[in-house]
Amino acid sequence: MISGVIEGFYGRPWTEAQRIEMMDWIAGAGMNLYVYAPKDDVKLRARWREPYTPEEMAALARLLEAAKARGLTMMAALAPCLDITYSDPAELSHLLRRLDQFLSLGLTHFALLYDDIPSQLRPEDAAQFPSFAAAQCHIANAAWAHLCAKSGTRLFFCPTEYCGRMAGGEPERSPYLRTLGADLCNNIDICWTGPEIISPEITADSLRRLSTVLRRKPVIWENFHANDYDIRRTHAGPLGGRESAIRGEIAGFITNPNNAFEANFVPVHTTGAFLASARYEEAAAAEAAGRAWRARFRLAYSAGGETLKPEEVALLIDLLYQPFKAGPQSTAIVATARALLNEARPDTQAPAWREGQARVRAFHDRVVALFDRMTELENRELFYTFQPHLWEVREELHTLTQYLDWLATGPAANAVFPEGDRLPNTYRQGLGADLQALLPRDRDGNLNHVL
């Protein structure tokens, strides 16, 4: 099965050196594909008609050679549909010339990305095509015919309705998906992210039902670890929420991970572990990936190549675990703190309360120690990837421990907690925070504004 990593996020693309190192991770994880598809490559999306320069072509050629040297396939993407006129033959000619550039390098695998685009046909297109989906199939089928005439190839198609919610919650009833299934050439693969853009779970049954509509097994475009939709978050934990049985219901699996390159070691390696074994267990996969990741955490100026301790790397993974679930240690400490604070005037002399306070303090101390050790990393990019997240967790834990210490003194009923060691309202300021405050949301993103 074809599987690997797609550099398909919005935001700063990876460097050439990072892409080549990512290929090492892909191969090490037992996968076989790297997809070049950064949304911020201007000539991939916004200026898709513009050919690559000789210098840009040379850079792509180096990536292709690096992929071949590692036994990987490299796939290149184009996203022409922000402004394409589907009925204009000149537009199709532009697209085919761009594909010819890729072919001239020796590339044989390609992707056409129709995601996140306007879904209404222009009047001139509506006069020729019965639907938006039919217009897309026209372009994709022509591209497929052109590619097949030149070489054995594979073509991925990322649809505009690429998840269940975008298909109205019932993919089986979507006219758009039904048209793709009927009109798109059978050999073109269709990508799918699951019930949501970032799906908490993907089941085998949902994919079997989808396959009846698409008339082929989908390729999973995995956004589980993606964070371009929320730059305050980074996900350094294992893949989760996927039934092992989905492996028999798909034609491929590509993960679109965190923007920050250094955050992706565990996500990539646990994705490979999930695809390799029907007995995947996320905690064990995270532990194994963490052991392999530890070598990157070498401390600067250490004579013996000292690295972070295994338990420190495990704590980092736990603190930034998954989009829908905190790590086991973090979950336990939040539960402990919630129990300590579930009464306005708790009995702070009770042994259970004191034990809980001590657990929170110990966790705080471990996070502070991890932050301090991370500042000594030789790999500064690795440190800067996690520094803002660790800083915030450290500060919030510091405030929490101070507050618990204050409660333990038995303050008067009308007393106000004195945050002496930090300025009030330090976090979440500026226009973005002000706009969010207008329409408060709960933890699930539901609006709580009362009319």
Phi, psi and omega in degrees: 000140178282132183203152178166215187238135172249124173276080191237020186269168171271138179123187184301122179290165175288159175280168178299318179297321179293320178298318180292321176293323176301323177299323175298318180295318180300311180296318180296334179272002178081018179255176193222012187220135167240127181250119177274107184208038182295126182300334182267011163284108188302325183275358174272328190230289187294320181241052188294341179282342184280126179290155174291147176284165176304323179294318179292322177295322179296322179294319177294323179297323178294322177295318179298317179295322178296320178296314180299321181296338181256008180073023181256160169262138173253132177245141178243144185244156168226144179232081190271002199258012171296325187219016183290146168260106189298330185271356183271115180302331180295326179293317177297322178298319177302314182296317182293325177295322178294319176296324178297326175301314178296317180300324182295338177278343185103007176290143179233354182239134188219161176224137170251123187252115179251020183275150173057053181228164174300139185253016178248135178284145171291158181306319182292330177282321179298334179288339184253330186244140181288342182201166176300317180295320180297322178295318178295318179298322178303312181292313183295319180294322177295320178295318180298316179298321180293316181293317182293334179288343185251331183192160170293131190212177173221139183230123173266144178235115176264112186284167176288321170268089187254008174212167184299319181297320180291340177267021177082011180086348179224084183305329182296338182258002185285118175300324179299309182292325178297322178293318177302313181300323183277323191256336183283136180311138187300332184275356178274127179279144180246129182273155185205135181260358181107199180294336181229170174300312171245105191268127174298325178210157174226126183251156178294322181297319179298324181285326176297318179293322177296320182299329179293331178280314183282342182063031176189159174286139181281162166262125178285122168264103190270114178257015186305319182261001180298146177223015180290345177276348183206092188290351177282351187244149170220139185244106185254009184262189186280159170298140179212172174075014181244125176294136178302331183293346181294339182299332178275358184246011185231157178262353180178171183209117177234132181258133178254098196266200178303149173300314183290117185305312188293345180280356195258004183298307181293314176306315182292314184289328177284331173297316176299321179294321178298317182287338185272339189223134175286350181252033180300134176226118193297323180295317179293321178296319178296319180296316180295317179294322179298321178297318180290327182289333188305328182299336180283346185265045180285137180277139180296142173065016177275125187298324184259018181068039182297141177239174170302154178286155179307319182291334177286319176296319179297323178293319178301314178300317182297320183291335184231061198280285186217163182292334184245003184205132173284161178295161183303317180293317180295319179299318182294320183287326175295319178297319178298313181296322180296320178295324179292333186253010186282357175234141179296324180233075183291158174278093186283356176266352181294139181305320181296321180293316180296321179295319178296318177300319180294323178294319178296317179299317180296320178295316176305313182296324179293320179293318177299316179296321178297315179301314182297319179292323179297330179296343182264005184296141174291321179278096185290329178297322177297316178297312184293335176298320186255348186305311182295326180290316179293323178300313183295314179298317179301313183294319180292321176294324178297315178297319180298314181295322176298319181295318178295321176299320180294316177301322183294344178278352181071055182295157179297158185300328182260013182286153179244131181298121181271106178279077188287335188264004177207156178289141177292152177057040181291324190260159169057053177253177177095181186299318181302315180293322179296319179292320178297325182294337179293326180232078184302143180239152172274185185294341179266002178089006180280139180288141182239017177293130182260122179284000000 
